[in-house]
């Protein structure tokens, strides 16, 4: 294992480009090597935890967002709220459909997970077009929550997700550990 702390440049070197995944023409950014290097994972959580907005809870997006969101919630001593794919939550849910850069999907949250006027930070691994992050934020804000921020390990700037989020949630902070 490397030194206990890594800087952003060292963490960035671990990301692997995977062409034509999940379909031809998509360049997938594989962040799993960060998870395989404990010092990179710990450093990414520490850096993200210091950078994201004040909040009452962390809302993590399935699936890789759960990994970073749960670690951040523990680091920040905040509740963790799960945003899941349809049919994965056992109690009554709210649902939001959204477009992806390569299709469409839906996301759900337990109805009792959202507290009115509570501040939430949406956490996911990669920000591409912003579709999943916006659907997650809309789902929470449509039911009384306040979106105070968004946090990502990696932002793919050419896909303009930051611009899209900023137009819809101009008061929310958007933090990304890395940007390509």
C-alpha positions in Angstrom: 0.0 0.0 0.0 1.2 3.5 -0.8 1.4 6.3 1.8 -1.8 6.9 3.7 -2.6 10.1 1.9 -2.6 10.6 -1.9 -3.1 13.8 -3.7 -5.6 14.3 -6.5 -3.0 13.8 -9.3 -2.1 10.4 -7.9 -5.7 9.4 -7.6 -6.4 10.5 -11.1 -3.7 8.2 -12.5 -5.6 5.2 -11.2 -8.7 5.8 -13.5 -8.8 3.6 -16.5 -10.4 4.5 -19.9 -12.5 1.7 -21.3 -13.6 2.4 -25.0 -16.9 1.3 -26.4 -18.5 0.4 -23.0 -21.3 -0.1 -22.3 -21.9 0.4 -26.1 -19.9 1.5 -29.1 -18.9 5.2 -29.0 -18.9 5.5 -25.2 -15.6 6.1 -23.4 -16.2 4.6 -19.9 -14.2 6.0 -17.0 -13.5 3.1 -14.7 -13.0 4.4 -11.1 -12.8 0.9 -9.5 -9.0 1.1 -9.3 -9.5 3.8 -6.7 -11.3 1.3 -4.6 -8.6 -1.3 -5.0 -6.0 1.1 -3.5 -6.9 1.8 0.1 -4.9 5.0 0.4 -6.6 6.3 -2.8 -10.1 5.5 -1.5 -9.4 7.0 1.9 -7.9 10.1 0.4 -10.8 10.5 -2.0 -13.3 10.4 0.8 -11.3 12.8 3.0 -10.9 15.3 0.1 -14.6 15.0 -0.9 -15.8 15.3 2.7 -13.9 18.5 3.1 -15.2 20.0 -0.1 -19.0 19.2 -0.2 -21.7 21.4 1.0 -23.2 21.5 4.5 -26.1 19.0 4.6 -28.4 17.1 6.9 -28.0 13.8 4.9 -26.1 12.2 2.1 -28.2 10.8 -0.8 -26.2 8.2 -2.7 -27.0 7.0 -6.2 -27.0 3.3 -7.1 -24.6 1.5 -7.5 -21.1 3.0 -7.3 -22.5 6.1 -5.6 -23.4 3.8 -2.7 -19.7 3.1 -2.2 -18.6 6.7 -2.0 -21.8 7.9 -0.4 -21.7 5.5 2.5 -18.0 6.3 3.2 -18.8 10.0 3.0 -21.8 9.6 5.3 -19.7 7.8 7.9 -16.8 10.4 7.5 -19.2 13.3 7.9 -21.4 11.5 10.5 -24.6 12.1 8.4 -27.5 9.8 7.6 -27.3 7.9 4.3 -30.3 7.9 2.0 -30.3 5.4 -0.9 -31.5 6.2 -4.5 -32.2 2.9 -6.2 -33.3 1.3 -9.4 -36.9 0.3 -9.6 -38.0 -2.7 -7.5 -35.0 -2.7 -5.2 -36.6 -0.9 -2.2 -39.0 -2.8 0.0 -41.3 0.0 1.3 -43.4 2.6 -0.5 -41.4 4.7 -2.9 -41.4 7.8 -5.0 -40.2 7.3 -8.6 -38.6 9.6 -11.2 -37.8 8.7 -14.9 -34.9 10.3 -16.6 -32.8 10.2 -19.8 -29.2 8.8 -19.8 -26.5 9.6 -22.3 -27.2 6.1 -23.8 -30.9 5.4 -23.0 -33.4 6.0 -20.2 -33.9 4.8 -16.6 -35.9 5.4 -13.4 -34.8 6.0 -9.9 -36.7 5.5 -6.6 -36.4 6.5 -3.0 -38.3 5.4 0.1 -41.2 7.8 0.8 -40.2 8.1 4.4 -36.5 8.9 3.6 -37.1 12.5 2.7 -37.6 15.1 5.5 -39.2 18.4 4.5 -36.7 21.2 4.4 -33.8 18.9 5.2 -30.6 19.6 3.2 -29.3 16.8 1.0 -26.1 16.3 -1.0 -26.4 14.0 -4.0 -23.3 11.7 -4.3 -22.4 9.6 -7.3 -19.1 8.3 -8.8 -19.1 10.0 -12.3 -20.9 13.1 -13.6 -21.5 12.8 -17.3 -24.6 14.5 -18.8 -26.2 15.0 -15.3 -29.3 13.0 -16.0 -29.1 10.7 -13.0 -28.0 13.5 -10.7 -30.8 15.7 -11.8 -33.4 13.0 -11.5 -32.2 12.2 -8.0 -32.3 15.9 -7.0 -35.7 16.4 -8.5 -37.0 13.3 -6.7 -35.9 14.7 -3.4 -36.9 18.3 -4.0 -40.3 17.3 -5.4 -41.1 15.8 -2.0 -39.9 18.6 0.2 -36.1 18.1 0.5 -33.6 20.9 -0.3 -30.6 20.2 -2.5 -27.6 21.8 -1.0 -25.0 20.2 -3.2 -23.7 17.5 -5.5 -20.5 15.5 -5.1 -18.7 13.3 -7.7 -15.4 11.6 -7.9 -15.1 12.4 -11.6 -16.7 15.0 -13.9 -16.5 14.5 -17.7 -16.7 18.2 -18.7 -17.3 17.7 -22.4 -20.7 16.2 -21.6 -21.8 19.4 -19.8 -23.4 17.9 -16.7 -22.2 20.7 -14.5 -23.9 23.3 -16.7 -27.1 21.3 -16.7 -27.2 20.9 -12.9 -26.3 24.6 -12.4 -29.2 25.7 -14.6 -31.6 23.6 -12.5 -30.1 24.0 -9.1 -28.2 27.3 -9.2 -27.9 27.6 -5.4 -26.4 24.1 -5.0 -22.6 23.5 -4.8 -21.2 21.1 -7.3 -17.9 19.4 -6.2 -15.8 16.9 -8.2 -12.6 15.5 -7.1 -11.4 15.1 -10.7 -12.4 16.6 -14.0 -11.5 15.4 -17.5 
